[in-house]
Amino acid sequence: MSLPLTSEVKQERSSLKNLNLWNSLQAIWHHRIGKRDEAIRNWVDLLNQESPKPRFKVARYLIEAQAYQEVRDYLEGLSCDQIDDLAEINNLLTQCYLGQGLIPQAKEKIEQAIQTKPQNATYWDLLADCYLEQGDWQAATRALDNSLRAAPKNPETIYRLGIIYAYHGEYLEALRCFQGSCQLRPRQSLYWEMKAEMHLHLDQLSDACTSFDKALRYGGTPDIAARLAYCYIQSGQVKKGIQYYEFTLKYEPDHYDALSNLAAVYQNKDRSLDALKLLERAKNIYSNDPILLNNLAYTLVHLGRVRKAQEYYHEALELAPNHPLILYNLSVCLARKGNWQEGIDWLNKLMEIDPHHSAGWALLGTIYDQIENYDTAIDCFNKALKLA
């Protein structure tokens, strides 16, 4: 039976409680307005005050503020016989060690926490962090699998597992994970976007279109509209592709990929003037893309502006000297101008880089035929036929 407190002791405890509450609120406010040092000082003062229970909440605030050493000093000085408290101490210490790059120590602590509370999904997530820091992604996936056994319907953990699989080229496994995230949280745009990307990697264009469409529907960005447009173009639905590229440019006029890709679509539909306008806009955004310069030159050739096209081809080759497509297109441009020898020189360079370039051999044969070197022309045509 405890003795009743005197009014003086009650008043002292009440005053201390109010002071602690004020310091805590002040620390949170300082942290929110960016005064990190002041917030840390407030929280450290709270941490070091005597308390019958560990101040885990304050420790978490300090960890969020990246004050790892202060929390370590506090936690490592605690002696607690309660097993639940010990597990949480190890959990918080793990976060401190991870923040300081002490991976082996972090792994040891979180494994101790897991031994105490194997059903805690957060602990398994932290163990996955440790494995990833060590470069062992397979072990990280096993840890996340255990996390999902503890909390089977956590879409964030499933999504994270999918990201790891995707990064390491395990696209089918990643697709299954993103599908699970979509089922648990069907209005999350990011989950549908990643699911669509996996469909693309697996050459499942129709499914990619469906998933990108849902990603856009649930709050996606113009960038997702551009990805959806790309999928429609690749699947032969050109009209829809143009529609979504135009939608992208309506809301993001300087979207580089949309400008470049829509220009390519227009060029393939013999809309060279429309393509040129888009390519010039793209060049104003980024002028050091050799493929853009190649496409710009290609469009100019179709508009009869061969001299300007040749200038862009040379600019492109300064950025990518051994690019087969640019070398071939420049050679076509030179052949149109009747610059036979220069065309031969560039094609010979192309053949050194890519001796199996059938179109290059055919063009070389055509040029030799034009200058009446028929034997060499026949040899080139024969090589082109073998490679076709």
ZIBELJO-V550898 format. One record per pair of residues at least 12 apart in sequence whose C-alpha atoms are under 8 Angstrom apart, sorted by the first residue. I is the first residue (numbers start at 1). J is the second residue. Records with the same first field share a line. If there is no record, write none. Layout:
BEGIN
I=J, J
END
This chain:
BEGIN
20=46
23=42, 43, 46
24=42, 43, 46
26=39, 42
27=39, 40, 41, 42, 43
31=65
36=65
40=62, 65, 67
43=58, 59, 61, 62
44=62, 70
46=58
47=59, 74
48=74
54=78, 85
59=71, 92
60=92
63=95, 96
66=99
68=96, 97, 99, 100
69=96
71=93, 96
72=93, 96
75=89, 93
83=116
84=116
86=113
87=112, 113, 114, 116, 117
88=113
90=109, 110, 112, 113
91=109, 110, 113, 123
93=106, 109
94=106, 107, 109, 110, 126
95=126
98=130
103=130, 133, 134
104=130
106=130
107=127, 130, 131
110=123, 126, 127
111=127
118=150
119=150
120=147, 150
121=146, 147, 148, 150, 151
122=147
123=147
124=143, 144, 146, 147
125=143, 144, 147, 157
127=140, 143
128=140, 141, 142, 143, 144
137=164
141=161, 164
144=157, 161
153=184
154=184
155=180, 181, 182, 184, 185
156=181
158=177, 178, 180, 181
159=177, 178, 181, 191
161=174, 177
162=174, 175, 176, 177, 178
166=198
171=198, 201, 202
172=198, 202
174=198
175=195, 198, 199
178=191, 192, 194, 195
179=191, 192, 195
187=218
188=215, 218
189=214, 215, 216, 217, 218, 219, 220
190=215, 220
191=215
192=211, 212, 214, 215
193=211, 212, 215, 224
195=208, 211
196=208, 209, 210, 211, 212
205=231, 232, 234, 235
206=231, 235
208=228, 231
209=228, 231, 232
212=224, 225, 227, 228
213=225, 228
222=247, 248, 249, 251, 252
223=248, 255
225=244, 245, 247, 248
226=244, 245, 248, 257, 258
228=241, 244
229=241, 242, 243, 244, 245
230=261
238=265
242=262, 265
245=258, 259, 262
254=281, 282, 285
256=282, 285
259=278, 279, 281, 282
260=278, 279, 282, 292
262=275, 278
263=275, 276, 278, 279
264=295
267=299
272=299, 300, 302, 303
273=303
275=299
276=296, 299, 300
279=292, 295, 296
280=296
288=316, 319
289=316, 319
290=315, 316, 317, 319, 320
291=316, 326
293=312, 313, 315, 316
294=312, 313, 316, 326, 329
296=309, 312
297=309, 310, 311, 312, 313
298=329
301=333
306=333, 337
309=333
310=330, 333, 334
313=326, 329, 330
322=350, 353
324=350, 353, 354
327=346, 347, 350
328=346, 347, 350, 360
330=343, 346
331=343, 344, 346, 347
332=363
335=367
340=367, 371
343=367
344=364, 367
347=360, 364
356=387
357=384, 387
358=383, 384, 385, 387, 388
359=384
360=384
361=380, 381, 383, 384
362=380, 381, 384
364=377, 380
365=377, 378, 379, 380, 381
END
